């Protein structure tokens, strides 16, 4: 089995289009199609089904997906094992729109000469991510560590470096649209809509937040992506959602969405950076120092965190 074919399969699965996958891999669409076709011939199954907007995984493709990911991770661990100190700094930021990604980008802007591999391990259990960290496949990740009360397995280290302050995002017809700020108590009568929230750590955090302030946070229903969520908010006089003050979202000017700070107190989503204690990557120490300095600079103000983060 060719690893390039497996990598192409995963990229097509993530992008939903052969052309987008080819662009990301730096190859032609024809080459991407040939690689996937070779896998399909090898297995004797169809891995994708055509749709009006691109492709989607077949049942066999869905079955292959986790094993293909593990195969590439194993190959990466092999490479890292024989090239110590030469691999790019590999950081899991969970999502490219949120604060960890923006902090990593700001660090990179200060040191554009470094080699950097940005990873987004979304919908992956924290224990699995920490195992990858312990195995050397990652150099650092960001997690709340809610379920372990801030502790990490032996050989790993953690430090709280982000308090993601909440803002409410609403459309122009929402009752809070013209508010300069809003308190958690004032949000109690307005449903917060966060569809498709399936990850254990954030679901637990938002359950804690809802209980503390009597909020209604709706997580039921499928997620059709950020663009669909923003469009729904723009046209709704009822729905609102939470966003972090360090997150990035872009929408058409006609949506006229409003980001309203939550104050008195400001709920914050606490995130720790986690790394392996014996990791000697030459860039990692500088990144950890950068995070710590930024966290100290932002400290202060009346904030709320769950009991497990205090």
Secondary structure, 3 states (H helix, E strand, C coil): CCHHHHHHHHHHHHHCCHHHHHHHHCCCHHHHHHHHHHHHHHHCCCCEEEECCEEEECHHHHHHHHHHHHHHHHHHHHHHHHCCCCCCEEEECCCCCCHHHHHHHHHHHHCCCCCEEEECCCCCCHHHHHHHHHCCCCCEEEECCCCCCCCCCCCEEEEEEEEEEEEEEECCCCCCCCCCEEECHHHCCCCEECCCCCCHHHHHHHHHHHHHHCCCEECCCCCCCHHHHHHHHHCCCCCEEEEECCCCCCCCHHHCCEEEEEECCEEEEEEEEEEECCCCCCCHHHHHHHHHHHHHHHCCCCEECCHHHC
